[in-house]
Amino acid sequence: MIALASDHAGFAYKEKAKELLTSLKIPFKDFGTQSTEASDYPDYAHAAAVSISQGECDRGIFICGTGVGMSIVANKHKGVRAAAVESVLATEFARRHNNANVLCLGERLLKWEMAQKIITTFLDTGFEGGRHERRVNKIHSLTSC
């Protein structure tokens, strides 16, 4: 199950992502927002990230103006590895090498056609494991920094 979240600046692309996921027959849960009315991205990013951290959802697609705010919030949650990306190549590496389980996009930075390519790459690309496994395991191994 994919956790979807956006603020007002990412709402239009979140709605398009829902259409894309529906066409691919991939289940999702929409954590909001539900309009373009001004809203606070942490409210939606926290709720969606908790669903991933607790195992309700496997991965997430979070969208705001730049993707940065959503990624900062998401990465506060244990087990969440969020990557704010703007290219297909960065998405591939985020999945293959970092096992990113949350994709963060900026609606103000990307045309929908590119965002769609990034989303499908995120969904289709697996984690390589191997030498990367050790590194990814270190991400959540510390109780405090």
Secondary structure, 3 states (H helix, E strand, C coil): CEEEEECHHHHHHHHHHHHHHHHCCCCEEECCCCCCCCCCHHHHHHHHHHHHHCCCCCEEEEEECCCHHHHHHHCCCCCCCEEECCCHHHHHHHHHHHCCCEEEEECCCCCHHHHHHHHHHHHHCCCCCCHHHHHHHHHCCCCCC
